[in-house]
Amino acid sequence: MQYQDKNHYVVKSMYLCRHLQQEGFELKKVKVNKFYPRHNVYLFEHTDELMKAITEYRQMKEEAGYCNPREQQ
């Protein structure tokens, strides 16, 4: 599940977080996931460019034949 925290976009996937950083997006914060305290969430500035990069990432994963159900939520 992806949700927003003020002007941040919250990413639960460590793989998506790493991909976004490799694409040049700055990781703003890492927080403990309030629903699953053993996991972290990663906050990025919510921009149109970020949303485009996330969409492209998901398309790339689908085309490769792998799609994590948690990333679809």
Secondary structure, 3 states (H helix, E strand, C coil): CCEEECCEEEECCHHHHHHHHHCCCCEEEEEECCCCCCCEEEEEECCHHHHHHHHHHHHHHHHCCCCCHHHHC
